[in-house]
Amino acid sequence: MPFKLTILGCDSAIPTVDKQQTAQLLNVNERFFLIDCGENTQVQLRKYQLSFQRISHVLISHLHGDHYYGLIGLITSMHLLGRNKGLHIYAHEPLKEIINVQLSASNTNLNYPLFFHILPTNDEKILFKDDNVEISNFLLDHTIDCSGFLFRELSSQQKKIKEKIDEDNITSDKIKNYADYNNENNQVINNSKLTSTISNLHSYAYCSDTRFLSRIIPIISNVDVLYHETTFSEELVERAIETGHSTTKDAANIAKEANVKKLLIGHYSKRYKNLNVLLEESKQYFNNSFLTKEGDVFDFNTF
């Protein structure tokens, strides 16, 4: 089933004409999760022909503007376009009041229900779980409360074992739902002999603004893809610590120690005109590192 990440924005602080603030869209089996929502996110969704009416959950890592200033505009546009299904927002508690004040000031009564789920400031827990995916938060070390998010694909699906299906002339689709099969001789064939569980399940860790934090390594261990901010190059490590951010070396070492398959870097400082400087540094410590660029799509089924 689809497990696909689209980068909508990957810069820090101030947006420019050609660089947008942090936002990502994750598609898990046609269920869409928006991760952070910097300014201009809804325009980016339109640019890349992604329907924001299909977004069911929004996760905001922390309340610095470059990670949530696009949210009220997105919420309002959904309303103006006639949305009626609920939208779930996961964020730290002050955002609920911020959104409610903005809606009240404009006398906007949404056509759809808005559900706020408060992110804990000192706890890590499962935020959402259904048959397809489990989402949990993990605490980061920024200048304000900040969480990363871990997505683990789940599966209630099974695939048929063709040889057994052909051997027993089975045509019923009921075995997909873990049901045993009664053949024409009224013999029961156990489902486990006819199907196998889909095993190539995907995982994604989103590590928003943070200083180097080794305690997250066991939490994100062995994920397919880790996104980790790299605001600065290694020569500015003191500036990174001062501002609550990471360097290329920090992100690469986290990826290496956590044994992740692929590292995506982003949240670049405006001082870097050539982002390959950051990529080359990261690759010195973790070779399977990649820059994120607006419009990039990472299909987890291809690696």
Secondary structure, 3 states (H helix, E strand, C coil): CCEEEEEEECECCCCCCCCCECEEEEEECCEEEEEEECCCHHHHHHHCCCCHHHEEEEECCCCCHHHCCCHHHHHHHHHHCCCCCCEEEEECCHHHHHHHHHHHHCCCCCCCCEEEEECCCCCCCEEEECCCEEEEEEECCCCCCCEEEEEEECCCCEEECHHHHHHCCCCCCHHHHCCCEECCCCCEECHHHCEEECCCCCEEEEECCCCCCHHHHHHHCCCCEEEEECCECHHHHHHHHHHCCCEHHHHHHHHHHHCCCEEEEECECCCCCCCHHHHHHHHHHCCCEEECCCCCEEEHHHC
